Amino acid sequence: MTFSLVARCAETGMFGIGIASSSPAVAARCAYTRAGVGAVASQNITDPSLGPYALDLMAAGLSAQAAIADIQATRAYTEYRQVLVIDTAGRTAIHSGPNSLGIWTQAEGVDVASGGNLLANDGVPQAIVDGFQSATGPLGDRVIAAMRAGLAAGGEAGPVHSAGMQLCDKVSWPVADLRCDWTEDCPIEAVATAWAVYKPQLDAYTQRALDPCEAPSYGVPGDE
C-alpha cells in the first residue's frame, strides 16, 4: 500500500523521508526522522513504534544495519513489516518481511534507500533511488523528484491518496513536515505545492523558534 524513500544530504547532514500510499494519512503513521541520528520509514502492515525504536537504537550508536538486525531479532510480527533505515554515515538497511503485500521490493543507493509494497511493478523503488540520485538542489527538492519518479514508474497498483515529506536538520523537531492526508487527485503534487510555498520560509521558521528577536517578519498583513 506504500512506496517511500529515506535519504540523507551528504553536504548538510539533513535527513528526509518521502512517502505515498492508497491509505489515508500515511506520513502520520510511517515517517520518522531525528536530527543527528537518521530517518526511518515503517510501512506495509504498519507498526508505528518501530520508527522511534530504530531511531533510539541509532542514537545509542548502532548503525542502520545493526538497527535492522535488532528489529529482526527482537520485535514481534516482523514478517508483516517493511522498515527502511538510514544513519548519520549515509548507510542504509531495509527489512521487508515475507508477508509484505502484493508486489514488494526495495533498492538502495548512495545516501538513499527505497521500498514499497502493493506496487504496480518491481521497478518502482529503483526508479525512486535513481530519481533521487539524479536530482539536484536542496534535499526537499530531491525527495520530491524521487517520489515523482516512483509515481511515473508505476507507483502503487491502485490509486494513491495520501503522501508526505518530512525533513530534519540540527534541531529537535522536523524543520518541514508536509502532508496530504487524503485526496482524489495526486497527493505527491499536493505535497510538492506545499513544499514550493514552505521552502523559502524554512530557515525563518527555525529562527523564530530559536530566537524570535532575530527572526524576520511573519510576512502577513500588518507585519510586513
ZABATOR-356278 format. One line per 4 residues: number of its first residue (from 1); their letters; for each residue x, y, z of N, C-alpha, C, O. Coordinates in steps of 0.1 Angstrom, whole numbers, plus 5000, padded with zeros to 4 digits. Layout:
REM ZABATOR-356278
NUM) A) X Y Z X Y Z X Y Z X Y Z | ... $
This chain:
REM ZABATOR-356278
1) MTFS) 5008 4988 5000 5000 5000 5000 5008 5013 5000 5003 5024 5001 | 5022 5011 4999 5030 5023 5001 5043 5022 4993 5048 5011 4991 | 5048 5034 4989 5062 5034 4984 5068 5047 4990 5062 5057 4992 | 5081 5045 4993 5088 5056 5001 5103 5056 4998 5108 5047 4992 $
5) LVAR) 5109 5066 5004 5124 5067 5004 5128 5073 5017 5121 5082 5023 | 5140 5069 5022 5147 5076 5033 5160 5081 5027 5166 5074 5019 | 5164 5093 5031 5175 5099 5024 5183 5108 5033 5178 5113 5043 | 5196 5111 5029 5205 5120 5037 5211 5129 5027 5215 5125 5016 $
9) CAET) 5213 5141 5031 5221 5151 5023 5235 5150 5029 5238 5154 5040 | 5245 5145 5021 5258 5144 5025 5265 5157 5028 5274 5158 5037 | 5260 5168 5022 5266 5181 5024 5262 5187 5037 5270 5193 5044 | 5249 5186 5040 5244 5193 5052 5241 5184 5064 5240 5189 5075 $
13) GMFG) 5240 5171 5062 5236 5162 5072 5221 5161 5075 5217 5154 5084 | 5214 5168 5067 5199 5168 5068 5194 5154 5064 5199 5148 5055 | 5183 5149 5071 5176 5137 5067 5162 5140 5062 5156 5150 5065 | 5157 5131 5053 5144 5133 5048 5137 5120 5045 5144 5110 5043 $
17) IGIA) 5124 5121 5044 5116 5109 5040 5105 5115 5030 5100 5126 5032 | 5103 5107 5020 5091 5109 5011 5083 5096 5011 5089 5085 5011 | 5070 5097 5012 5062 5085 5013 5048 5088 5006 5043 5099 5007 | 5042 5078 5000 5029 5079 4994 5022 5065 4996 5028 5055 4997 $
21) SSSP) 5008 5066 4996 5000 5054 4998 4986 5056 4993 4981 5067 4992 | 4979 5044 4991 4965 5044 4989 4957 5046 5002 4946 5049 5002 | 4964 5044 5013 4958 5045 5026 4958 5060 5031 4966 5068 5026 | 4949 5064 5040 4949 5078 5045 4961 5081 5054 4965 5072 5061 $
25) AVAA) 4965 5093 5054 4974 5099 5064 4987 5090 5065 4991 5088 5077 | 4993 5085 5054 5004 5076 5055 5016 5082 5063 5022 5076 5071 | 5019 5095 5061 5030 5101 5067 5029 5103 5082 5038 5103 5089 | 5016 5104 5087 5014 5105 5101 5017 5092 5108 5020 5092 5120 $
29) RCAY) 5017 5081 5101 5019 5068 5108 5032 5061 5104 5037 5052 5111 | 5039 5066 5094 5050 5058 5088 5063 5066 5087 5073 5059 5084 | 5064 5079 5089 5076 5087 5087 5082 5092 5099 5075 5098 5108 | 5095 5089 5101 5102 5093 5113 5116 5098 5110 5123 5091 5103 $
33) TRAG) 5119 5110 5115 5133 5115 5113 5138 5121 5127 5130 5125 5135 | 5151 5121 5128 5157 5128 5140 5170 5134 5137 5179 5126 5132 | 5172 5146 5139 5184 5153 5135 5196 5147 5142 5195 5144 5154 | 5207 5145 5135 5219 5139 5140 5218 5124 5143 5227 5119 5148 $
37) VGAV) 5207 5118 5139 5205 5104 5141 5202 5096 5128 5209 5087 5124 | 5191 5100 5122 5187 5093 5110 5173 5094 5106 5166 5103 5111 | 5168 5086 5097 5154 5085 5093 5150 5071 5091 5158 5062 5088 | 5137 5069 5094 5131 5056 5093 5117 5057 5087 5109 5065 5090 $
41) ASQN) 5114 5047 5078 5101 5045 5073 5096 5032 5077 5102 5022 5074 | 5085 5032 5085 5079 5019 5089 5066 5017 5082 5056 5025 5085 | 5065 5007 5074 5053 5006 5065 5049 4992 5063 5052 4983 5071 | 5041 4989 5052 5033 4977 5050 5022 4976 5060 5014 4985 5061 $
45) ITDP) 5021 4965 5067 5012 4965 5078 5019 4971 5090 5026 4965 5098 | 5016 4984 5092 5025 4993 5099 5025 4991 5114 5014 4990 5120 | 5037 4991 5120 5039 4992 5134 5046 5005 5137 5058 5006 5135 | 5038 5016 5140 5045 5029 5142 5055 5030 5152 5064 5038 5152 $
49) SLGP) 5055 5020 5162 5065 5020 5173 5079 5017 5167 5089 5021 5174 | 5080 5011 5155 5094 5008 5150 5102 5020 5146 5114 5019 5146 | 5095 5031 5142 5102 5043 5139 5110 5048 5150 5122 5049 5149 | 5104 5052 5161 5111 5057 5172 5121 5047 5178 5132 5051 5183 $
53) YALD) 5117 5034 5178 5126 5024 5183 5139 5023 5175 5150 5023 5181 | 5138 5023 5162 5151 5023 5154 5159 5036 5156 5171 5035 5156 | 5152 5047 5157 5160 5060 5159 5167 5059 5173 5178 5064 5174 | 5160 5054 5183 5167 5053 5196 5179 5044 5195 5190 5047 5201 $
57) LMAA) 5178 5033 5187 5190 5024 5186 5201 5031 5179 5213 5030 5183 | 5198 5039 5169 5209 5046 5162 5214 5057 5170 5226 5060 5170 | 5206 5064 5178 5211 5074 5187 5220 5068 5198 5229 5075 5203 | 5218 5055 5201 5227 5049 5211 5240 5044 5204 5249 5038 5211 $
61) GLSA) 5241 5046 5191 5254 5042 5184 5253 5031 5174 5263 5028 5167 | 5242 5025 5173 5240 5014 5163 5240 5019 5149 5234 5030 5146 | 5245 5012 5139 5244 5015 5125 5230 5012 5120 5222 5006 5127 | 5227 5016 5108 5214 5013 5102 5213 4998 5101 5202 4992 5104 $
65) QAAI) 5224 4991 5097 5223 4976 5096 5221 4969 5109 5213 4960 5110 | 5227 4975 5119 5226 4969 5133 5212 4971 5138 5206 4963 5145 | 5206 4983 5135 5193 4986 5140 5183 4977 5133 5174 4972 5140 | 5184 4974 5120 5175 4965 5114 5177 4951 5119 5167 4943 5121 $
69) ADIQ) 5189 4947 5122 5192 4933 5128 5185 4932 5141 5180 4921 5145 | 5186 4943 5149 5179 4942 5162 5164 4941 5161 5158 4933 5168 | 5158 4948 5152 5144 4947 5149 5140 4933 5145 5130 4927 5150 | 5148 4927 5136 5145 4913 5131 5146 4903 5143 5139 4893 5143 $
73) ATRA) 5155 4906 5152 5158 4896 5163 5148 4897 5175 5146 4888 5182 | 5143 4910 5177 5136 4912 5190 5122 4916 5189 5114 4915 5198 | 5117 4921 5177 5104 4926 5176 5094 4915 5170 5098 4907 5162 | 5082 4916 5175 5072 4906 5170 5066 4910 5156 5066 4921 5153 $
77) YTEY) 5062 4900 5149 5054 4901 5137 5063 4908 5126 5057 4914 5117 | 5076 4906 5126 5084 4913 5116 5081 4907 5102 5085 4914 5092 | 5075 4896 5101 5072 4890 5088 5062 4899 5080 5060 4898 5068 | 5055 4908 5088 5045 4916 5082 5050 4930 5079 5043 4939 5073 $
81) RQVL) 5062 4933 5084 5067 4947 5084 5077 4950 5072 5084 4941 5068 | 5077 4962 5068 5087 4967 5059 5093 4980 5065 5086 4990 5068 | 5106 4980 5068 5113 4991 5075 5125 4995 5068 5133 4987 5064 | 5126 5008 5065 5138 5014 5058 5145 5023 5068 5138 5031 5075 $
85) VIDT) 5158 5022 5068 5166 5030 5078 5178 5036 5071 5184 5030 5062 | 5182 5048 5074 5194 5055 5070 5200 5061 5083 5193 5067 5091 | 5214 5060 5084 5220 5066 5096 5229 5078 5092 5229 5082 5081 | 5236 5083 5102 5244 5095 5100 5255 5094 5090 5260 5104 5085 $
89) AGRT) 5260 5082 5088 5270 5080 5078 5265 5077 5064 5272 5075 5054 | 5252 5078 5063 5245 5075 5050 5244 5061 5047 5240 5057 5036 | 5247 5052 5057 5245 5038 5055 5230 5034 5055 5222 5040 5063 | 5225 5025 5047 5211 5022 5046 5209 5007 5049 5218 4999 5047 $
93) AIHS) 5197 5004 5054 5194 4990 5056 5178 4989 5055 5171 4998 5058 | 5174 4977 5050 5159 4976 5047 5155 4962 5052 5162 4952 5049 | 5144 4961 5059 5138 4948 5062 5125 4948 5055 5116 4957 5057 | 5122 4937 5047 5110 4935 5040 5105 4921 5044 5111 4911 5039 $
97) GPNS) 5095 4920 5053 5090 4907 5057 5084 4899 5046 5078 4905 5036 | 5084 4886 5046 5078 4878 5035 5063 4880 5034 5058 4876 5024 | 5056 4885 5044 5042 4888 5043 5039 4902 5038 5028 4906 5040 | 5049 4909 5033 5046 4922 5027 5036 4920 5016 5036 4909 5009 $
101) LGIW) 5028 4930 5013 5016 4928 5004 5020 4930 4990 5028 4938 4986 | 5013 4922 4981 5014 4923 4967 5028 4922 4962 5037 4914 4967 | 5031 4930 4951 5045 4931 4946 5052 4940 4955 5049 4952 4957 | 5063 4935 4961 5071 4943 4970 5085 4941 4967 5090 4930 4963 $
105) TQAE) 5093 4952 4968 5107 4951 4966 5114 4963 4972 5107 4972 4978 | 5127 4965 4970 5135 4975 4976 5147 4978 4968 5151 4970 4959 | 5153 4990 4970 5165 4994 4963 5173 5003 4972 5167 5010 4980 | 5186 5003 4971 5195 5012 4978 5205 5018 4969 5209 5013 4959 $
109) GVDV) 5209 5031 4973 5219 5038 4966 5227 5046 4976 5226 5045 4988 | 5235 5055 4971 5243 5064 4979 5234 5074 4987 5228 5082 4980 | 5234 5073 5000 5226 5082 5008 5211 5081 5006 5203 5090 5008 | 5206 5069 5001 5192 5068 4999 5188 5053 4998 5196 5045 4994 $
113) ASGG) 5176 5050 5003 5170 5037 5002 5155 5038 5000 5149 5048 5004 | 5150 5029 4992 5136 5030 4988 5130 5016 4989 5136 5006 4987 | 5117 5015 4993 5110 5003 4993 5095 5005 4991 5090 5016 4993 | 5088 4994 4987 5074 4996 4985 5067 4982 4985 5073 4972 4984 $
117) NLLA) 5054 4983 4987 5046 4971 4986 5033 4974 4979 5029 4986 4978 | 5026 4964 4974 5014 4965 4965 5018 4975 4954 5010 4983 4950 | 5030 4973 4948 5034 4981 4937 5029 4977 4924 5024 4966 4922 | 5029 4987 4915 5024 4984 4901 5034 4974 4894 5031 4966 4886 $
121) NDGV) 5047 4975 4898 5058 4967 4893 5070 4967 4902 5071 4976 4910 | 5079 4958 4900 5090 4957 4909 5102 4967 4906 5112 4967 4913 | 5100 4976 4896 5110 4986 4893 5108 4999 4900 5117 5008 4899 | 5097 5001 4908 5094 5014 4914 5105 5018 4923 5110 5030 4922 $
125) PQAI) 5109 5010 4933 5120 5015 4942 5133 5019 4935 5139 5029 4939 | 5137 5012 4925 5149 5016 4918 5147 5029 4911 5156 5037 4910 | 5135 5031 4906 5132 5044 4899 5133 5055 4909 5138 5066 4906 | 5128 5053 4921 5129 5063 4932 5143 5066 4935 5147 5078 4936 $
129) VDGF) 5152 5056 4937 5166 5058 4940 5173 5066 4929 5180 5075 4931 | 5170 5062 4916 5176 5068 4905 5171 5083 4904 5179 5092 4901 | 5159 5085 4907 5153 5099 4907 5160 5108 4917 5162 5119 4915 | 5162 5102 4929 5169 5110 4939 5183 5113 4936 5187 5124 4937 $
133) QSAT) 5190 5103 4931 5204 5105 4928 5207 5114 4916 5218 5120 4915 | 5197 5115 4907 5199 5123 4895 5194 5138 4897 5197 5147 4889 | 5187 5140 4909 5181 5153 4911 5192 5162 4918 5202 5157 4923 | 5190 5175 4917 5199 5185 4924 5191 5194 4933 5179 5194 4933 $
137) GPLG) 5198 5202 4940 5192 5212 4949 5190 5208 4963 5196 5198 4967 | 5182 5215 4971 5180 5211 4985 5174 5197 4986 5168 5192 4977 | 5176 5191 4998 5171 5178 5000 5157 5176 4997 5153 5166 4991 | 5149 5186 5001 5134 5185 4998 5131 5184 4983 5122 5177 4979 $
141) DRVI) 5139 5192 4975 5137 5191 4961 5140 5177 4956 5133 5172 4947 | 5150 5171 4961 5154 5158 4956 5144 5147 4961 5142 5137 4953 | 5139 5149 4973 5129 5139 4977 5116 5140 4968 5111 5130 4964 | 5112 5152 4965 5100 5153 4957 5103 5148 4943 5094 5141 4937 $
145) AAMR) 5115 5150 4937 5118 5145 4924 5118 5129 4925 5114 5123 4915 | 5123 5124 4936 5123 5109 4937 5109 5103 4937 5106 5093 4931 | 5100 5110 4945 5087 5105 4946 5079 5106 4933 5072 5097 4929 | 5082 5117 4925 5076 5118 4912 5081 5107 4903 5074 5102 4895 $
149) AGLA) 5094 5104 4904 5100 5093 4896 5093 5080 4899 5091 5072 4890 | 5091 5077 4912 5084 5065 4915 5070 5064 4910 5066 5053 4905 | 5063 5075 4910 5049 5075 4905 5049 5073 4890 5041 5066 4884 | 5059 5080 4883 5060 5079 4869 5063 5064 4865 5060 5060 4854 $
153) AGGE) 5071 5057 4873 5074 5043 4870 5063 5034 4873 5064 5022 4870 | 5052 5038 4878 5040 5030 4881 5034 5032 4894 5022 5030 4896 | 5043 5035 4904 5038 5037 4918 5031 5025 4924 5035 5014 4921 | 5020 5028 4931 5012 5017 4937 5003 5011 4926 4999 5017 4916 $
157) AGPV) 4999 4999 4929 4990 4992 4919 4976 4999 4918 4970 4999 4908 | 4972 5005 4929 4959 5012 4930 4961 5027 4931 4973 5031 4930 | 4951 5035 4932 4952 5049 4933 4959 5053 4946 4957 5048 4956 | 4967 5064 4944 4974 5069 4956 4966 5081 4962 4962 5090 4954 $
161) HSAG) 4964 5081 4975 4955 5090 4981 4962 5099 4991 4957 5110 4994 | 4973 5095 4997 4980 5104 5007 4995 5103 5004 5000 5094 4999 | 5002 5114 5009 5016 5114 5008 5021 5124 5018 5014 5132 5024 | 5035 5124 5020 5041 5133 5029 5056 5134 5027 5062 5125 5021 $
165) MQLC) 5062 5145 5032 5076 5146 5032 5080 5152 5046 5074 5162 5050 | 5090 5146 5052 5095 5151 5065 5110 5153 5064 5117 5145 5058 | 5115 5165 5069 5129 5168 5069 5133 5172 5083 5125 5178 5090 | 5145 5168 5087 5150 5172 5099 5165 5177 5098 5172 5173 5089 $
169) DKVS) 5168 5187 5106 5182 5193 5105 5185 5201 5117 5179 5212 5119 | 5194 5196 5125 5200 5203 5136 5192 5205 5149 5197 5205 5160 | 5179 5207 5147 5170 5210 5159 5162 5197 5162 5162 5188 5154 | 5155 5197 5173 5149 5185 5178 5135 5183 5172 5129 5172 5175 $
173) WPVA) 5130 5191 5163 5118 5189 5157 5120 5189 5142 5130 5194 5137 | 5111 5183 5134 5112 5184 5120 5112 5198 5115 5103 5206 5119 | 5121 5202 5106 5121 5215 5100 5110 5217 5089 5107 5228 5085 | 5106 5206 5084 5095 5205 5074 5087 5192 5077 5093 5182 5078 $
177) DLRC) 5074 5193 5077 5066 5181 5079 5053 5184 5071 5043 5188 5077 | 5053 5181 5059 5043 5184 5049 5035 5172 5045 5041 5162 5042 | 5022 5173 5046 5013 5161 5043 5001 5164 5035 4996 5175 5036 | 4997 5155 5027 4983 5155 5022 4977 5142 5027 4981 5131 5022 $
181) DWTE) 4968 5143 5036 4963 5131 5042 4952 5123 5034 4950 5111 5036 | 4945 5130 5025 4936 5123 5016 4932 5132 5004 4929 5144 5006 | 4933 5127 4992 4928 5134 4981 4924 5124 4970 4930 5114 4969 | 4915 5128 4961 4912 5120 4949 4922 5124 4938 4922 5117 4928 $
185) DCPI) 4929 5135 4939 4939 5139 4930 4953 5133 4934 4953 5124 4941 | 4963 5139 4929 4977 5134 4931 4982 5140 4944 4986 5152 4945 | 4984 5132 4955 4989 5138 4968 5003 5142 4967 5008 5151 4974 | 5011 5135 4959 5025 5139 4957 5026 5153 4952 5034 5161 4957 $
189) EAVA) 5018 5157 4942 5018 5170 4937 5013 5180 4948 5017 5192 4948 | 5003 5176 4956 4999 5185 4967 5010 5188 4976 5012 5199 4981 | 5018 5178 4980 5030 5180 4988 5040 5188 4981 5046 5197 4988 | 5042 5186 4969 5052 5194 4961 5048 5209 4961 5056 5218 4962 $
193) TAWA) 5035 5212 4960 5030 5225 4960 5032 5232 4974 5036 5243 4975 | 5029 5224 4984 5032 5229 4998 5047 5232 5000 5050 5242 5006 | 5055 5223 4995 5070 5225 4996 5074 5238 4989 5083 5245 4994 | 5069 5240 4977 5073 5252 4970 5069 5265 4978 5077 5275 4977 $
197) VYKP) 5058 5265 4985 5055 5276 4994 5063 5276 5006 5068 5287 5011 | 5066 5265 5012 5073 5264 5025 5088 5266 5024 5094 5272 5033 | 5094 5261 5013 5108 5261 5012 5115 5275 5015 5125 5275 5022 | 5110 5286 5009 5116 5299 5012 5115 5303 5026 5123 5312 5030 $
201) QLDA) 5106 5297 5034 5104 5302 5048 5110 5292 5058 5109 5295 5070 | 5116 5281 5053 5120 5271 5062 5130 5276 5073 5128 5274 5085 | 5140 5283 5068 5150 5288 5078 5144 5299 5087 5148 5299 5099 | 5135 5307 5082 5128 5317 5091 5120 5310 5102 5120 5315 5113 $
205) YTQR) 5113 5299 5099 5105 5293 5109 5114 5287 5120 5111 5287 5132 | 5126 5282 5116 5135 5277 5126 5141 5288 5134 5142 5287 5147 | 5144 5299 5128 5150 5311 5136 5139 5316 5145 5143 5320 5156 | 5127 5317 5142 5117 5322 5151 5116 5313 5163 5113 5318 5174 $
209) ALDP) 5118 5300 5162 5118 5291 5174 5130 5293 5182 5129 5294 5195 | 5142 5295 5176 5154 5296 5184 5156 5310 5190 5161 5311 5201 | 5153 5321 5183 5154 5334 5188 5145 5343 5180 5149 5349 5170 | 5133 5345 5185 5123 5354 5178 5128 5368 5177 5123 5376 5168 $
213) CEAP) 5137 5373 5185 5142 5386 5185 5150 5389 5172 5150 5400 5167 | 5156 5378 5167 5164 5379 5154 5156 5374 5142 5162 5374 5131 | 5144 5371 5144 5136 5364 5133 5131 5375 5123 5128 5386 5127 | 5130 5371 5110 5123 5381 5101 5108 5382 5104 5103 5374 5112 $
217) SYGV) 5102 5392 5098 5088 5394 5100 5080 5382 5094 5085 5374 5087 | 5068 5381 5099 5060 5370 5095 5054 5370 5081 5049 5360 5076 | 5055 5382 5075 5050 5383 5061 5035 5383 5060 5030 5379 5049 | 5028 5386 5070 5013 5386 5069 5009 5401 5071 5016 5409 5075 $
221) PGDE) 4996 5404 5066 4992 5418 5067 4993 5423 5081 4988 5417 5091 | 5000 5435 5082 5002 5441 5095 5016 5438 5100 5020 5444 5110 | 5023 5429 5094 5037 5426 5099 5046 5423 5087 5054 5413 5086 | 5045 5432 5077 5053 5431 5065 5068 5434 5068 5077 5433 5059 $
